[in-house]
Amino acid sequence: MSNTARYKSFKQFQTTQQRLAVEYHNIGKHNAAESLRQCSDVIMHSHCGEHEAQSKVRIQYCKNRFCPTCTVHRSHVLGQELRLVVDDLHDNGVRQENWIFLTLTIRNCEVSELAGEIDNMMRSWQRFSQRKSFRTAVKGWFRAFELTYNKEEQTYHPHFHVLINTNASYFSGKYYISQKEWQRLWKESLNVDYDPIVDVRRVKSKTQQSSKGLVGSILEVCKYPMKVNDLSSVLRQGDFQVYEEALFKRRIIAFGGNLKETLKVVRAKKDKSDGTCEVCGMTMQKDVYVWSTETQNYQSCS
């Protein structure tokens, strides 16, 4: 398969991107609209002339939080980074059984309530992660915010997915936190008069020495902030401006503890190897491809 045919998949969300660009234009954010229209128009393929397997692809992304192409890309990058973080921690003595997957929710809300509810969730997470029982049980965490849309009720469901590395004696010692206790801590942090749904699961694998059992949880926690189908529903409902304002400059993902420290190491290694072959150290050769609206495919410009 040629590179142009392979790269065409980067335009699979083109229709949604163009609709999103129109919405940005309608609310007066013309620069964002233009960036969306040009997203993934340019691709740079770097490869080593001596080692064919050594190749890297860089794409001109618009980096818009709601762009479906960019959110899919970010989720893949995050997934890869988290797997490297987990592998690094395991190499340094963190056991497979000391991981849990936590989901923290609030009640569904109307679009008019969305900004206020997200504000409360973000503040509540700060209180939640500073609780004494959390700090003593947890060595590190990765938290991702997700927003889903209920078509039948026309309401929004904001929630957190959290991958947690617990201390070594978590399941056998006095620092264990039951599902009911997690719920109580989250309820108190939210300061609400109802019992929020909280799901906590121990991450298991067939082999305790392997990180493969974490793959499902890693993929879950790296899901897009809003799926393409949900975004399309928002656009159809005409709620985009309120939705965009509610999520503007939000910290969608966050790291803490030993996961945050290990991520710095992982990214430093990645930055050091960019642009050179990992086998021979030679500078990569570069080919450039540009999207053609006429042919609806990429054209080589090298």
N, C-alpha and C positions, 0 to 999 in steps of 0.2 A: 504494500500500500504506500502511495506517495505521501510526502509530508503535507501537501495541500489538501488531500483527501482526509488525512488523519486530523488535521487542524480544524476542519470544517465543523467538528463537534463543539468547538468553543462558541459557535453561534447558535446553539440549540435554543437559547432563551431570547433570541433576537426580538421576537414579537412582543414579549413582556417588557423588555428593555425599552423598546420604542414607545410603548404605552406609558411606561414610567416617566420617560423623558417628556412626554406631553403633559403629564401631571405636574412635573417640576416647572415646566414653562408656564402653566396656568397659575401657579402660586408665586410666580415672579422670581424663581431661582433658575435663571437662564444658563448660568455657567454649569450648574449641576446637570441641566438638561442636555447641554452640548457634550459634556463628558460622557454621559450615558450613551449618547448616539455613537460616540467614537470608541466605546469600550471594546477591547480585544480586536481592534482593527489592525494592530501591528504586532507581529510575532518575531522574536529573535531566537534562532536555533543555534546554540553553541555546541561544537563537537570536536573531538580530538581526531586528527588525521591518522594517528597510529592505533588508537583503541576505539573501535566503533561503538562499543557498549557505553563509553563515557560521553554522555551528551546531556545538555540542559536546555530547557525551553523557558524563555522569559516572554511574558505577554503584557502589552500595554493595557493594564486594567484601569478603570475609572476610580476604583476604591470607594465607590458609593456604598453606604451601609445596606441599602435596599436593593442594589443591583443583583439579580439572581446569579449572573455569571461570577461576580466577585464573591458572593457569599458561599457559593459552591467551592470556589478556589480556596477561600479562607478556611473552610471546614476541613478540606484535604490537608492543607499545610498544618493546621492545628493538630489534626489527627496524627500526622507524621511526627510532629515535634513531641506530642505527648507520649507516643510509643517510645521515642528515643529517651525521654525523661524517665519513663518507667524502667526501661532496660538499664539505664545508668544507675538508678537507685537500687535495682536488684543486684547489679554488679558490685554495689557497695554495701550489701548486706540486708537490704530491705526484703522481707519475706513476702511471698505471693499472698499468704492468707491475711495480711494486714492492710487490706483495701476494702472500702465499702463505697456503695453508690447511693447517693441521697437525692431525693426529689422534694423540693419545698414549693408548696402552692398557696394561692389565695383564691377566694371566690371569683367566679367570672364577673366581669364588669362591663358596663356600657362604654361606648367610645368616648362619651363626654367625661367619664370618670378615669379614663386610662392613664393620663399623665399623673394624676394624684396618687393612683394606686401603685404605679411604678416608682414614684418618689418614695412612698412608704416602704416598698419592698427593698429598695436600695439602702435606705436608712436602717431598716430592720436587719438586713444582712450584717451591717457593721456592728449592731448590738449583739446579734446572734453569734458572730465569730469571735467576739470578745468575752463571751460568757466563760466563767471559770471551768466548767465541765467540758466545754468545747476545746479550750486551750490545753487542758491536761490530757485529753484523749487524742487530739489531732496533731500530727507532725507536719502535714502539708495538705494542700487542697487546690483543686482547679474548679472554678465556678463559672457556669455559662447561663445566660439569660435566654429564655425562649418565649415567644408569643404565638399562640395559636388562635384560630378564629372558629367560632361555632356558628355554622351557617343557619341552623334551625332557630337558634335563639338570637342570632346576630349580636353575640357578645364576644369579648376577648378573654383569653385565659393566660395571664402572665405566670411564669414559674421559673424556678432555678433547678438546673441539674448540677450536681456537685460530686466530683470524684475525690475521695478522701483517703489519705494514707494515715492510718492510725498508729499509735505507739505499739511496741512489740507485745505488751501484755494486755492489750485492749480487750480481747475476748475471754481472757482468763483472770484478769485482775479487777480491781475495784473501780477502774475508770470506764467500764463498759456502760454504754448508753442504750437503753431499750428504745423500741419504736415509739412507745408512749411518751418517754422522756424527751426524745427528739421533737415530738409534736408539741409537748408542753413548752419547751424552750423556744420553738418557732412562734407559737401562739403569743407568748409573753413578749417576744421581740417585736412582733407585728402590732401588739396592743389591740387585739380584736376580741369580740365577744363570742366568736364561734370557733369550732375546732377545725383548723385547716388540715387538708389532706397532706400527710407526709409519708413518703415511702422510703424505706431504707433496706438495702440488700447487701449481703456479704458477697464479695467477688470471689468466685471459686474457679479452679481449673483442675484438669485431670492430673497435672504434674505441678507440684508446689514450687519447683525450681524454674518454671516457665512463666513468661508474662502473657502467654496467649489467652489466658482466662480473662484478661483485662480488655481484650479487643472490643468486645460488645459494649462494655461500659464506656470505653474511650469514644467509640463511634456515636453512642447515645449522647454523651456530653458535648460532642463537637457538632451536633446538628445545627442547621442554620437558625438564626434568630427568628425568622419567619419563612416557612416553606413557600415555594413558588405558587402552589395552588392557593394558599392562604392569602398571599399578596394579591393574586388575581381577584380574589373575592373582595378584598379591601378596595381595589380599584373600581370594581363593579358597583360597590355600595356608595362610592363617592366620599369615602372617609379618609382619603389619603392625607390631606393637609393636617387633620387632627392627629392622625397616626404618626406622621413624620415629625410633627412638633413634640409629641409625647416621647419619642425615642431619640430626639436630637441630642447629640453629644453624651449619650448614656455610655457607661462603662459596661458593655455587654459581657465581656469576659474578664476574669481576674485570676491571678495565681497567688498562693500564699505558702509560707513555710518552706520546707525542703523542695517542694515542686518548683517554687519560684527561683530558688537558688540554682537548682539543677538546670532549669530552662536557660539561664544566663550562659551556662557552660555549653549547652547544646547549640545555642545560637551563635556563640563565639566560634565554635568549630566550623559551623556552616558558613559563616561570613569569611573565614580564613581560606576556605577551599573554593569560593566562588570565582569563576573565570579561568580556572586551571584544571587540567586533568588530574584526577586523584591517583592515577597509576604512574604517570611519567612526570607530572608537574608542569608540562608544557602549556602555553597559552592556547585556549580553545579557538578554533576557527568559527566565524560567525556568518550565518545566512539570515536574511531578512525577508519576511513575507507580509504582504499588505492585502487587506480585504478589498475585494472589488464588488461594488453593488451591482455592476452590470452582469458579471458572470456568477455572482453569488458564491464565490470561492476565493481562496487566497492565491495571490500571484507572487512569484519569486521576484525580488528586487535586487538580488545579490549580483 
